[in-house]
Amino acid sequence: MKLEFNFNQSGVIPYRKKNNEIEVLLITSLKKKNWIIPKGFIEFNLTPFESAKKEAYEEAGVSGTNETVELGSFKMKKKSGLCIIKIYSMEVSEVLEDYPEKNQRKRKWFSVQEAAENVTIPEVSKLILGLNQKVK
């Protein structure tokens, strides 16, 4: 009998405002090289947002403000069980040249529409499309 687990992850949609438009930073996944947002398991000593912010630094090389909006959450079936993922907004305040996963991932700024079209998870796409209403 296979044991299934429920586990929690959190992620951020890193964004910046450029010429009165919102741009979203996406990164590539490690294996399939799909465009994704930074996310990972919630570390036991961090809040979901703090954990997501740490992932943004490690995976995308960005840091941001602590003023955030919880954009939503969704469930995803994985091999080991059910994953509940909380997604937050994070306005990028600094883009670093050097960061832990620099040589493993690409990163690219997209318009909101392009970002929504390029991510493969429909729930993340919806949250990106709603960004304009959630952040001013």
N, CA, C and O atoms as CSV, one atom per row, in Angstrom:
chain,resi,resn,atom,element,x,y,z
A,1,MET,N,N,0.838,-1.192,0.000
A,1,MET,CA,C,0.000,0.000,0.000
A,1,MET,C,C,0.880,1.251,0.000
A,1,MET,O,O,1.825,1.357,0.782
A,2,LYS,N,N,0.563,2.183,-0.873
A,2,LYS,CA,C,1.334,3.409,-0.990
A,2,LYS,C,C,0.779,4.456,-0.029
A,2,LYS,O,O,-0.420,4.735,-0.024
A,3,LEU,N,N,1.666,5.032,0.785
A,3,LEU,CA,C,1.254,6.101,1.690
A,3,LEU,C,C,1.197,7.410,0.935
A,3,LEU,O,O,2.087,7.720,0.144
A,4,GLU,N,N,0.147,8.178,1.181
A,4,GLU,CA,C,0.055,9.506,0.590
A,4,GLU,C,C,0.103,10.537,1.685
A,4,GLU,O,O,-0.401,10.316,2.786
A,5,PHE,N,N,0.714,11.667,1.380
A,5,PHE,CA,C,0.874,12.737,2.356
A,5,PHE,C,C,0.222,14.006,1.842
A,5,PHE,O,O,0.115,14.228,0.636
A,6,ASN,N,N,-0.206,14.822,2.768
A,6,ASN,CA,C,-0.583,16.193,2.438
A,6,ASN,C,C,0.593,17.058,2.848
A,6,ASN,O,O,1.115,16.915,3.954
A,7,PHE,N,N,1.009,17.945,1.978
A,7,PHE,CA,C,2.097,18.837,2.344
A,7,PHE,C,C,1.839,20.223,1.770
A,7,PHE,O,O,1.029,20.403,0.861
A,8,ASN,N,N,2.551,21.195,2.326
A,8,ASN,CA,C,2.325,22.597,1.981
A,8,ASN,C,C,3.552,23.202,1.321
A,8,ASN,O,O,4.692,22.940,1.705
A,9,GLN,N,N,3.277,24.019,0.316
A,9,GLN,CA,C,4.312,24.806,-0.320
A,9,GLN,C,C,3.832,26.243,-0.399
A,9,GLN,O,O,2.645,26.525,-0.238
A,10,SER,N,N,4.764,27.141,-0.648
A,10,SER,CA,C,4.395,28.531,-0.902
A,10,SER,C,C,5.292,29.068,-2.002
A,10,SER,O,O,6.404,28.585,-2.218
A,11,GLY,N,N,4.787,30.070,-2.684
A,11,GLY,CA,C,5.537,30.679,-3.771
A,11,GLY,C,C,5.180,32.141,-3.911
A,11,GLY,O,O,4.218,32.629,-3.318
A,12,VAL,N,N,5.975,32.826,-4.709
A,12,VAL,CA,C,5.689,34.237,-4.980
A,12,VAL,C,C,5.618,34.470,-6.476
A,12,VAL,O,O,6.244,33.774,-7.275
A,13,ILE,N,N,4.831,35.473,-6.822
A,13,ILE,CA,C,4.858,36.001,-8.175
A,13,ILE,C,C,5.650,37.299,-8.072
A,13,ILE,O,O,5.115,38.325,-7.653
A,14,PRO,N,N,6.943,37.253,-8.459
A,14,PRO,CA,C,7.765,38.455,-8.372
A,14,PRO,C,C,7.378,39.408,-9.500
A,14,PRO,O,O,7.252,38.998,-10.654
A,15,TYR,N,N,7.190,40.685,-9.156
A,15,TYR,CA,C,6.795,41.641,-10.178
A,15,TYR,C,C,7.506,42.969,-9.960
A,15,TYR,O,O,8.036,43.245,-8.883
A,16,ARG,N,N,7.503,43.778,-11.007
A,16,ARG,CA,C,8.006,45.151,-10.925
A,16,ARG,C,C,7.106,46.019,-11.786
A,16,ARG,O,O,6.399,45.533,-12.669
A,17,LYS,N,N,7.148,47.307,-11.511
A,17,LYS,CA,C,6.383,48.260,-12.314
A,17,LYS,C,C,7.364,48.984,-13.224
A,17,LYS,O,O,8.351,49.559,-12.767
A,18,LYS,N,N,7.074,48.945,-14.525
A,18,LYS,CA,C,7.933,49.595,-15.510
A,18,LYS,C,C,7.042,50.308,-16.510
A,18,LYS,O,O,6.196,49.683,-17.149
A,19,ASN,N,N,7.225,51.615,-16.647
A,19,ASN,CA,C,6.401,52.436,-17.553
A,19,ASN,C,C,4.905,52.239,-17.280
A,19,ASN,O,O,4.115,52.066,-18.208
A,20,ASN,N,N,4.531,52.267,-16.006
A,20,ASN,CA,C,3.135,52.099,-15.569
A,20,ASN,C,C,2.538,50.739,-15.902
A,20,ASN,O,O,1.322,50.568,-15.819
A,21,GLU,N,N,3.356,49.782,-16.272
A,21,GLU,CA,C,2.901,48.414,-16.538
A,21,GLU,C,C,3.564,47.471,-15.538
A,21,GLU,O,O,4.684,47.706,-15.084
A,22,ILE,N,N,2.846,46.403,-15.210
A,22,ILE,CA,C,3.421,45.392,-14.320
A,22,ILE,C,C,4.122,44.339,-15.170
A,22,ILE,O,O,3.569,43.843,-16.152
A,23,GLU,N,N,5.355,44.007,-14.773
A,23,GLU,CA,C,6.085,42.916,-15.399
A,23,GLU,C,C,6.291,41.820,-14.359
A,23,GLU,O,O,6.491,42.101,-13.177
A,24,VAL,N,N,6.241,40.575,-14.810
A,24,VAL,CA,C,6.362,39.416,-13.930
A,24,VAL,C,C,7.655,38.678,-14.269
A,24,VAL,O,O,7.975,38.471,-15.440
A,25,LEU,N,N,8.393,38.285,-13.232
A,25,LEU,CA,C,9.618,37.515,-13.427
A,25,LEU,C,C,9.309,36.023,-13.321
A,25,LEU,O,O,8.798,35.553,-12.304
A,26,LEU,N,N,9.625,35.292,-14.377
A,26,LEU,CA,C,9.484,33.843,-14.360
A,26,LEU,C,C,10.865,33.211,-14.424
A,26,LEU,O,O,11.817,33.815,-14.917
A,27,ILE,N,N,10.961,31.993,-13.920
A,27,ILE,CA,C,12.199,31.227,-13.963
A,27,ILE,C,C,11.910,29.879,-14.605
A,27,ILE,O,O,10.754,29.468,-14.704
A,28,THR,N,N,12.959,29.192,-15.040
A,28,THR,CA,C,12.754,27.869,-15.616
A,28,THR,C,C,12.830,26.801,-14.530
A,28,THR,O,O,13.584,26.926,-13.565
A,29,SER,N,N,12.039,25.757,-14.708
A,29,SER,CA,C,12.097,24.615,-13.792
A,29,SER,C,C,13.405,23.866,-14.044
A,29,SER,O,O,14.018,24.004,-15.103
A,30,LEU,N,N,13.816,23.080,-13.066
A,30,LEU,CA,C,15.104,22.392,-13.175
A,30,LEU,C,C,15.106,21.296,-14.232
A,30,LEU,O,O,16.054,21.193,-15.011
A,31,LYS,N,N,14.063,20.481,-14.272
A,31,LYS,CA,C,14.069,19.318,-15.170
A,31,LYS,C,C,13.551,19.632,-16.562
A,31,LYS,O,O,14.271,19.466,-17.547
A,32,LYS,N,N,12.307,20.086,-16.650
A,32,LYS,CA,C,11.679,20.258,-17.963
A,32,LYS,C,C,11.939,21.620,-18.599
A,32,LYS,O,O,11.640,21.827,-19.775
A,33,LYS,N,N,12.496,22.548,-17.823
A,33,LYS,CA,C,12.791,23.907,-18.298
A,33,LYS,C,C,11.533,24.684,-18.682
A,33,LYS,O,O,11.575,25.557,-19.550
A,34,ASN,N,N,10.404,24.358,-18.024
A,34,ASN,CA,C,9.178,25.133,-18.205
A,34,ASN,C,C,9.300,26.439,-17.438
A,34,ASN,O,O,10.061,26.531,-16.474
A,35,TRP,N,N,8.549,27.448,-17.866
A,35,TRP,CA,C,8.513,28.712,-17.123
A,35,TRP,C,C,7.614,28.533,-15.913
A,35,TRP,O,O,6.474,28.085,-16.033
A,36,ILE,N,N,8.138,28.889,-14.740
A,36,ILE,CA,C,7.427,28.731,-13.468
A,36,ILE,C,C,7.686,29.948,-12.587
A,36,ILE,O,O,8.447,30.843,-12.954
A,37,ILE,N,N,7.045,29.969,-11.423
A,37,ILE,CA,C,7.343,30.982,-10.406
A,37,ILE,C,C,8.171,30.320,-9.309
A,37,ILE,O,O,8.133,29.099,-9.157
A,38,PRO,N,N,8.914,31.108,-8.548
A,38,PRO,CA,C,9.660,30.528,-7.424
A,38,PRO,C,C,8.698,29.990,-6.364
A,38,PRO,O,O,7.792,30.695,-5.919
A,39,LYS,N,N,8.904,28.741,-5.968
A,39,LYS,CA,C,8.102,28.149,-4.904
A,39,LYS,C,C,8.847,26.969,-4.307
A,39,LYS,O,O,9.798,26.451,-4.893
A,40,GLY,N,N,8.399,26.558,-3.134
A,40,GLY,CA,C,9.032,25.419,-2.480
A,40,GLY,C,C,8.308,25.074,-1.198
A,40,GLY,O,O,7.294,25.680,-0.853
A,41,PHE,N,N,8.844,24.091,-0.501
A,41,PHE,CA,C,8.250,23.675,0.771
A,41,PHE,C,C,8.368,24.784,1.802
A,41,PHE,O,O,9.355,25.518,1.827
A,42,ILE,N,N,7.360,24.901,2.648
A,42,ILE,CA,C,7.387,25.910,3.710
A,42,ILE,C,C,8.308,25.402,4.815
A,42,ILE,O,O,8.084,24.338,5.392
A,43,GLU,N,N,9.328,26.169,5.090
A,43,GLU,CA,C,10.283,25.772,6.124
A,43,GLU,C,C,9.649,25.955,7.498
A,43,GLU,O,O,8.910,26.912,7.728
A,44,PHE,N,N,9.944,25.028,8.408
A,44,PHE,CA,C,9.246,24.987,9.697
A,44,PHE,C,C,9.446,26.241,10.539
A,44,PHE,O,O,8.587,26.568,11.357
A,45,ASN,N,N,10.554,26.947,10.360
A,45,ASN,CA,C,10.819,28.130,11.179
A,45,ASN,C,C,10.438,29.436,10.486
A,45,ASN,O,O,10.733,30.518,10.994
A,46,LEU,N,N,9.783,29.342,9.327
A,46,LEU,CA,C,9.400,30.530,8.574
A,46,LEU,C,C,7.900,30.544,8.301
A,46,LEU,O,O,7.258,29.495,8.247
A,47,THR,N,N,7.349,31.753,8.128
A,47,THR,CA,C,5.959,31.862,7.689
A,47,THR,C,C,5.917,31.453,6.214
A,47,THR,O,O,6.955,31.421,5.552
A,48,PRO,N,N,4.724,31.139,5.694
A,48,PRO,CA,C,4.655,30.792,4.269
A,48,PRO,C,C,5.254,31.878,3.361
A,48,PRO,O,O,5.946,31.560,2.394
A,49,PHE,N,N,4.990,33.153,3.667
A,49,PHE,CA,C,5.547,34.223,2.823
A,49,PHE,C,C,7.064,34.310,2.964
A,49,PHE,O,O,7.767,34.458,1.965
A,50,GLU,N,N,7.578,34.220,4.194
A,50,GLU,CA,C,9.031,34.276,4.388
A,50,GLU,C,C,9.722,33.138,3.636
A,50,GLU,O,O,10.780,33.327,3.036
A,51,SER,N,N,9.116,31.974,3.678
A,51,SER,CA,C,9.660,30.816,2.983
A,51,SER,C,C,9.647,31.045,1.464
A,51,SER,O,O,10.618,30.727,0.778
A,52,ALA,N,N,8.554,31.594,0.952
A,52,ALA,CA,C,8.446,31.883,-0.482
A,52,ALA,C,C,9.458,32.949,-0.902
A,52,ALA,O,O,10.043,32.875,-1.982
A,53,LYS,N,N,9.650,33.925,-0.045
A,53,LYS,CA,C,10.612,34.998,-0.317
A,53,LYS,C,C,12.037,34.427,-0.387
A,53,LYS,O,O,12.849,34.856,-1.207
A,54,LYS,N,N,12.320,33.462,0.479
A,54,LYS,CA,C,13.624,32.796,0.475
A,54,LYS,C,C,13.811,32.024,-0.835
A,54,LYS,O,O,14.898,32.038,-1.413
A,55,GLU,N,N,12.759,31.354,-1.302
A,55,GLU,CA,C,12.815,30.636,-2.580
A,55,GLU,C,C,13.084,31.612,-3.732
A,55,GLU,O,O,13.835,31.293,-4.653
A,56,ALA,N,N,12.472,32.794,-3.680
A,56,ALA,CA,C,12.684,33.795,-4.733
A,56,ALA,C,C,14.155,34.209,-4.787
A,56,ALA,O,O,14.710,34.407,-5.868
A,57,TYR,N,N,14.778,34.336,-3.626
A,57,TYR,CA,C,16.204,34.661,-3.591
A,57,TYR,C,C,17.035,33.505,-4.167
A,57,TYR,O,O,17.892,33.715,-5.025
A,58,GLU,N,N,16.772,32.290,-3.685
A,58,GLU,CA,C,17.584,31.134,-4.082
A,58,GLU,C,C,17.404,30.776,-5.560
A,58,GLU,O,O,18.378,30.491,-6.257
A,59,GLU,N,N,16.151,30.792,-6.036
A,59,GLU,CA,C,15.856,30.320,-7.388
A,59,GLU,C,C,15.929,31.405,-8.451
A,59,GLU,O,O,16.330,31.135,-9.583
A,60,ALA,N,N,15.543,32.643,-8.096
A,60,ALA,CA,C,15.453,33.716,-9.094
A,60,ALA,C,C,16.442,34.856,-8.856
A,60,ALA,O,O,16.623,35.711,-9.724
A,61,GLY,N,N,17.077,34.873,-7.696
A,61,GLY,CA,C,18.034,35.939,-7.419
A,61,GLY,C,C,17.406,37.299,-7.244
A,61,GLY,O,O,17.976,38.316,-7.640
A,62,VAL,N,N,16.211,37.313,-6.639
A,62,VAL,CA,C,15.547,38.594,-6.382
A,62,VAL,C,C,15.134,38.681,-4.914
A,62,VAL,O,O,14.843,37.678,-4.261
A,63,SER,N,N,15.121,39.915,-4.425
A,63,SER,CA,C,14.559,40.156,-3.099
A,63,SER,C,C,13.484,41.213,-3.276
A,63,SER,O,O,13.456,41.941,-4.269
A,64,GLY,N,N,12.601,41.278,-2.291
A,64,GLY,CA,C,11.479,42.193,-2.448
A,64,GLY,C,C,10.983,42.731,-1.138
A,64,GLY,O,O,11.508,42.427,-0.067
A,65,THR,N,N,9.955,43.541,-1.255
A,65,THR,CA,C,9.365,44.175,-0.092
A,65,THR,C,C,8.598,43.148,0.732
A,65,THR,O,O,8.239,42.080,0.238
A,66,ASN,N,N,8.356,43.483,1.979
A,66,ASN,CA,C,7.569,42.611,2.852
A,66,ASN,C,C,6.079,42.911,2.758
A,66,ASN,O,O,5.261,42.199,3.342
A,67,GLU,N,N,5.724,43.961,2.026
A,67,GLU,CA,C,4.305,44.267,1.830
A,67,GLU,C,C,3.811,43.330,0.738
A,67,GLU,O,O,4.217,43.420,-0.421
A,68,THR,N,N,2.933,42.440,1.139
A,68,THR,CA,C,2.512,41.407,0.196
A,68,THR,C,C,1.014,41.203,0.258
A,68,THR,O,O,0.347,41.620,1.204
A,69,VAL,N,N,0.508,40.561,-0.757
A,69,VAL,CA,C,-0.887,40.163,-0.823
A,69,VAL,C,C,-0.898,38.664,-1.069
A,69,VAL,O,O,-0.196,38.169,-1.951
A,70,GLU,N,N,-1.693,37.938,-0.288
A,70,GLU,CA,C,-1.872,36.522,-0.613
A,70,GLU,C,C,-2.814,36.475,-1.805
A,70,GLU,O,O,-3.981,36.853,-1.709
A,71,LEU,N,N,-2.293,36.008,-2.923
A,71,LEU,CA,C,-3.061,36.026,-4.160
A,71,LEU,C,C,-4.041,34.868,-4.256
A,71,LEU,O,O,-5.052,34.955,-4.953
A,72,GLY,N,N,-3.738,33.788,-3.553
A,72,GLY,CA,C,-4.617,32.631,-3.583
A,72,GLY,C,C,-3.857,31.365,-3.281
A,72,GLY,O,O,-2.653,31.388,-3.027
A,73,SER,N,N,-4.569,30.266,-3.312
A,73,SER,CA,C,-3.930,28.969,-3.112
A,73,SER,C,C,-4.649,27.949,-3.983
A,73,SER,O,O,-5.780,28.169,-4.418
A,74,PHE,N,N,-3.987,26.850,-4.226
A,74,PHE,CA,C,-4.583,25.776,-5.016
A,74,PHE,C,C,-3.974,24.454,-4.586
A,74,PHE,O,O,-2.938,24.411,-3.923
A,75,LYS,N,N,-4.639,23.381,-4.977
A,75,LYS,CA,C,-4.178,22.031,-4.649
A,75,LYS,C,C,-3.640,21.384,-5.912
A,75,LYS,O,O,-4.141,21.605,-7.015
A,76,MET,N,N,-2.607,20.580,-5.720
A,76,MET,CA,C,-2.001,19.897,-6.844
A,76,MET,C,C,-1.673,18.469,-6.440
A,76,MET,O,O,-1.052,18.240,-5.402
A,77,LYS,N,N,-2.078,17.529,-7.240
A,77,LYS,CA,C,-1.783,16.120,-6.973
A,77,LYS,C,C,-0.363,15.839,-7.425
A,77,LYS,O,O,-0.005,16.094,-8.575
A,78,LYS,N,N,0.442,15.314,-6.517
A,78,LYS,CA,C,1.821,14.939,-6.848
A,78,LYS,C,C,1.992,13.459,-6.550
A,78,LYS,O,O,1.099,12.831,-5.981
A,79,LYS,N,N,3.128,12.903,-6.931
A,79,LYS,CA,C,3.374,11.474,-6.723
A,79,LYS,C,C,3.272,11.078,-5.253
A,79,LYS,O,O,2.777,9.999,-4.929
A,80,SER,N,N,3.744,11.956,-4.366
A,80,SER,CA,C,3.771,11.617,-2.937
A,80,SER,C,C,2.498,12.018,-2.191
A,80,SER,O,O,2.363,11.705,-1.008
A,81,GLY,N,N,1.574,12.694,-2.845
A,81,GLY,CA,C,0.337,13.069,-2.178
A,81,GLY,C,C,-0.229,14.383,-2.681
A,81,GLY,O,O,0.053,14.822,-3.796
A,82,LEU,N,N,-1.029,14.993,-1.835
A,82,LEU,CA,C,-1.699,16.241,-2.185
A,82,LEU,C,C,-0.896,17.426,-1.664
A,82,LEU,O,O,-0.550,17.480,-0.484
A,83,CYS,N,N,-0.604,18.366,-2.542
A,83,CYS,CA,C,0.171,19.547,-2.182
A,83,CYS,C,C,-0.746,20.767,-2.207
A,83,CYS,O,O,-1.446,21.007,-3.190
A,84,ILE,N,N,-0.736,21.526,-1.127
A,84,ILE,CA,C,-1.493,22.774,-1.050
A,84,ILE,C,C,-0.475,23.907,-1.176
A,84,ILE,O,O,0.456,24.007,-0.377
A,85,ILE,N,N,-0.660,24.755,-2.182
A,85,ILE,CA,C,0.326,25.790,-2.499
A,85,ILE,C,C,-0.307,27.171,-2.330
A,85,ILE,O,O,-1.302,27.492,-2.980
A,86,LYS,N,N,0.289,27.992,-1.438
A,86,LYS,CA,C,-0.136,29.379,-1.245
A,86,LYS,C,C,0.768,30.279,-2.073
A,86,LYS,O,O,1.990,30.129,-2.062
A,87,ILE,N,N,0.155,31.222,-2.793
A,87,ILE,CA,C,0.915,32.123,-3.662
A,87,ILE,C,C,0.731,33.571,-3.195
A,87,ILE,O,O,-0.379,34.021,-2.910
A,88,TYR,N,N,1.859,34.279,-3.127
A,88,TYR,CA,C,1.884,35.673,-2.684
A,88,TYR,C,C,2.446,36.559,-3.789
A,88,TYR,O,O,3.148,36.091,-4.686
A,89,SER,N,N,2.122,37.843,-3.707
A,89,SER,CA,C,2.769,38.818,-4.585
A,89,SER,C,C,4.062,39.261,-3.900
A,89,SER,O,O,4.158,39.243,-2.673
A,90,MET,N,N,5.042,39.652,-4.688
A,90,MET,CA,C,6.261,40.232,-4.124
A,90,MET,C,C,6.818,41.248,-5.107
A,90,MET,O,O,7.291,40.895,-6.187
A,91,GLU,N,N,6.755,42.516,-4.716
A,91,GLU,CA,C,7.348,43.557,-5.555
A,91,GLU,C,C,8.864,43.474,-5.402
A,91,GLU,O,O,9.395,43.558,-4.295
A,92,VAL,N,N,9.542,43.311,-6.516
A,92,VAL,CA,C,10.989,43.138,-6.505
A,92,VAL,C,C,11.663,44.480,-6.234
A,92,VAL,O,O,11.387,45.479,-6.898
A,93,SER,N,N,12.560,44.480,-5.237
A,93,SER,CA,C,13.314,45.689,-4.923
A,93,SER,C,C,14.769,45.570,-5.356
A,93,SER,O,O,15.462,46.576,-5.509
A,94,GLU,N,N,15.231,44.330,-5.554
A,94,GLU,CA,C,16.626,44.131,-5.944
A,94,GLU,C,C,16.755,42.870,-6.802
A,94,GLU,O,O,16.214,41.816,-6.468
A,95,VAL,N,N,17.478,43.000,-7.905
A,95,VAL,CA,C,17.792,41.861,-8.770
A,95,VAL,C,C,19.293,41.619,-8.632
A,95,VAL,O,O,20.110,42.476,-8.966
A,96,LEU,N,N,19.635,40.435,-8.134
A,96,LEU,CA,C,21.034,40.107,-7.861
A,96,LEU,C,C,21.692,39.431,-9.061
A,96,LEU,O,O,21.047,38.677,-9.790
A,97,GLU,N,N,22.960,39.703,-9.256
A,97,GLU,CA,C,23.712,39.050,-10.328
A,97,GLU,C,C,24.123,37.639,-9.914
A,97,GLU,O,O,24.209,36.737,-10.747
A,98,ASP,N,N,24.375,37.462,-8.626
A,98,ASP,CA,C,24.847,36.179,-8.122
A,98,ASP,C,C,23.843,35.641,-7.110
A,98,ASP,O,O,23.439,36.354,-6.192
A,99,TYR,N,N,23.445,34.398,-7.276
A,99,TYR,CA,C,22.481,33.772,-6.365
A,99,TYR,C,C,22.645,32.257,-6.457
A,99,TYR,O,O,23.224,31.760,-7.423
A,100,PRO,N,N,22.142,31.513,-5.461
A,100,PRO,CA,C,22.436,30.078,-5.377
A,100,PRO,C,C,22.146,29.249,-6.632
A,100,PRO,O,O,22.959,28.392,-6.980
A,101,GLU,N,N,21.024,29.464,-7.327
A,101,GLU,CA,C,20.673,28.603,-8.463
A,101,GLU,C,C,20.894,29.273,-9.823
A,101,GLU,O,O,20.268,28.916,-10.821
A,102,LYS,N,N,21.797,30.249,-9.833
A,102,LYS,CA,C,22.084,31.026,-11.048
A,102,LYS,C,C,22.437,30.142,-12.242
A,102,LYS,O,O,21.980,30.404,-13.355
A,103,ASN,N,N,23.224,29.122,-12.034
A,103,ASN,CA,C,23.686,28.278,-13.137
A,103,ASN,C,C,22.723,27.149,-13.490
A,103,ASN,O,O,22.987,26.375,-14.410
A,104,GLN,N,N,21.597,27.049,-12.760
A,104,GLN,CA,C,20.642,25.965,-12.994
A,104,GLN,C,C,19.348,26.420,-13.661
A,104,GLN,O,O,18.598,25.600,-14.191
A,105,ARG,N,N,19.088,27.720,-13.635
A,105,ARG,CA,C,17.816,28.247,-14.140
A,105,ARG,C,C,18.047,29.492,-14.987
A,105,ARG,O,O,19.054,30.187,-14.843
A,106,LYS,N,N,17.089,29.756,-15.875
A,106,LYS,CA,C,17.046,31.034,-16.591
A,106,LYS,C,C,15.973,31.872,-15.908
A,106,LYS,O,O,15.074,31.335,-15.260
A,107,ARG,N,N,16.068,33.169,-16.054
A,107,ARG,CA,C,15.014,34.055,-15.563
A,107,ARG,C,C,14.733,35.101,-16.635
A,107,ARG,O,O,15.621,35.496,-17.390
A,108,LYS,N,N,13.475,35.540,-16.684
A,108,LYS,CA,C,13.080,36.496,-17.722
A,108,LYS,C,C,11.858,37.282,-17.260
A,108,LYS,O,O,10.953,36.734,-16.630
A,109,TRP,N,N,11.848,38.570,-17.581
A,109,TRP,CA,C,10.688,39.423,-17.293
A,109,TRP,C,C,9.693,39.312,-18.446
A,109,TRP,O,O,10.066,39.325,-19.618
A,110,PHE,N,N,8.414,39.201,-18.078
A,110,PHE,CA,C,7.323,39.105,-19.046
A,110,PHE,C,C,6.246,40.134,-18.698
A,110,PHE,O,O,6.128,40.556,-17.548
A,111,SER,N,N,5.467,40.529,-19.696
A,111,SER,CA,C,4.244,41.278,-19.391
A,111,SER,C,C,3.325,40.316,-18.645
A,111,SER,O,O,3.541,39.105,-18.672
A,112,VAL,N,N,2.310,40.845,-17.984
A,112,VAL,CA,C,1.362,40.003,-17.258
A,112,VAL,C,C,0.743,38.974,-18.203
A,112,VAL,O,O,0.655,37.793,-17.870
A,113,GLN,N,N,0.318,39.425,-19.375
A,113,GLN,CA,C,-0.322,38.535,-20.348
A,113,GLN,C,C,0.635,37.442,-20.819
A,113,GLN,O,O,0.261,36.271,-20.882
A,114,GLU,N,N,1.873,37.826,-21.150
A,114,GLU,CA,C,2.865,36.848,-21.617
A,114,GLU,C,C,3.210,35.840,-20.521
A,114,GLU,O,O,3.354,34.647,-20.790
A,115,ALA,N,N,3.342,36.324,-19.290
A,115,ALA,CA,C,3.664,35.431,-18.167
A,115,ALA,C,C,2.546,34.407,-17.987
A,115,ALA,O,O,2.803,33.216,-17.809
A,116,ALA,N,N,1.303,34.886,-18.034
A,116,ALA,CA,C,0.155,33.987,-17.870
A,116,ALA,C,C,0.111,32.937,-18.985
A,116,ALA,O,O,-0.285,31.796,-18.750
A,117,GLU,N,N,0.512,33.319,-20.179
A,117,GLU,CA,C,0.497,32.393,-21.315
A,117,GLU,C,C,1.656,31.392,-21.254
A,117,GLU,O,O,1.553,30.293,-21.800
A,118,ASN,N,N,2.747,31.764,-20.599
A,118,ASN,CA,C,3.947,30.915,-20.597
A,118,ASN,C,C,4.014,29.910,-19.458
A,118,ASN,O,O,4.698,28.895,-19.587
A,119,VAL,N,N,3.322,30.158,-18.338
A,119,VAL,CA,C,3.353,29.175,-17.248
A,119,VAL,C,C,2.440,28.004,-17.610
A,119,VAL,O,O,1.444,28.174,-18.312
A,120,THR,N,N,2.791,26.826,-17.126
A,120,THR,CA,C,2.035,25.632,-17.513
A,120,THR,C,C,0.950,25.249,-16.514
A,120,THR,O,O,0.100,24.413,-16.820
A,121,ILE,N,N,0.964,25.844,-15.331
A,121,ILE,CA,C,-0.047,25.511,-14.318
A,121,ILE,C,C,-1.195,26.519,-14.438
A,121,ILE,O,O,-1.000,27.707,-14.178
A,122,PRO,N,N,-2.391,26.060,-14.828
A,122,PRO,CA,C,-3.517,26.984,-15.058
A,122,PRO,C,C,-3.845,27.868,-13.850
A,122,PRO,O,O,-4.197,29.036,-14.018
A,123,GLU,N,N,-3.733,27.323,-12.641
A,123,GLU,CA,C,-4.048,28.109,-11.432
A,123,GLU,C,C,-3.073,29.268,-11.270
A,123,GLU,O,O,-3.469,30.361,-10.864
A,124,VAL,N,N,-1.812,29.039,-11.581
A,124,VAL,CA,C,-0.806,30.111,-11.495
A,124,VAL,C,C,-1.081,31.159,-12.570
A,124,VAL,O,O,-0.953,32.358,-12.325
A,125,SER,N,N,-1.456,30.706,-13.748
A,125,SER,CA,C,-1.802,31.616,-14.837
A,125,SER,C,C,-2.931,32.566,-14.419
A,125,SER,O,O,-2.857,33.770,-14.669
A,126,LYS,N,N,-3.966,32.026,-13.786
A,126,LYS,CA,C,-5.096,32.854,-13.312
A,126,LYS,C,C,-4.638,33.880,-12.281
A,126,LYS,O,O,-5.057,35.037,-12.319
A,127,LEU,N,N,-3.771,33.450,-11.356
A,127,LEU,CA,C,-3.279,34.365,-10.324
A,127,LEU,C,C,-2.441,35.487,-10.942
A,127,LEU,O,O,-2.516,36.633,-10.501
A,128,ILE,N,N,-1.656,35.163,-11.946
A,128,ILE,CA,C,-0.870,36.192,-12.638
A,128,ILE,C,C,-1.796,37.189,-13.314
A,128,ILE,O,O,-1.580,38.397,-13.221
A,129,LEU,N,N,-2.833,36.693,-13.998
A,129,LEU,CA,C,-3.774,37.579,-14.680
A,129,LEU,C,C,-4.502,38.508,-13.707
A,129,LEU,O,O,-4.897,39.612,-14.081
A,130,GLY,N,N,-4.681,38.067,-12.466
A,130,GLY,CA,C,-5.351,38.881,-11.463
A,130,GLY,C,C,-4.446,39.871,-10.755
A,130,GLY,O,O,-4.898,40.645,-9.910
A,131,LEU,N,N,-3.165,39.844,-11.104
A,131,LEU,CA,C,-2.184,40.689,-10.414
A,131,LEU,C,C,-2.505,42.179,-10.529
A,131,LEU,O,O,-2.350,42.924,-9.561
A,132,ASN,N,N,-2.950,42.613,-11.704
A,132,ASN,CA,C,-3.256,44.045,-11.906
A,132,ASN,C,C,-4.289,44.560,-10.905
A,132,ASN,O,O,-4.207,45.710,-10.472
A,133,GLN,N,N,-5.265,43.720,-10.533
A,133,GLN,CA,C,-6.296,44.157,-9.598
A,133,GLN,C,C,-5.806,44.091,-8.148
A,133,GLN,O,O,-6.298,44.827,-7.293
A,134,LYS,N,N,-4.841,43.212,-7.873
A,134,LYS,CA,C,-4.406,42.987,-6.496
A,134,LYS,C,C,-3.313,43.948,-6.035
A,134,LYS,O,O,-3.246,44.293,-4.855
A,135,VAL,N,N,-2.465,44.376,-6.950
A,135,VAL,CA,C,-1.375,45.283,-6.589
A,135,VAL,C,C,-1.526,46.585,-7.362
A,135,VAL,O,O,-1.829,46.576,-8.555
A,136,LYS,N,N,-1.321,47.667,-6.699
A,136,LYS,CA,C,-1.471,48.980,-7.335
A,136,LYS,C,C,-0.148,49.705,-7.360
A,136,LYS,O,O,-0.069,50.829,-7.856
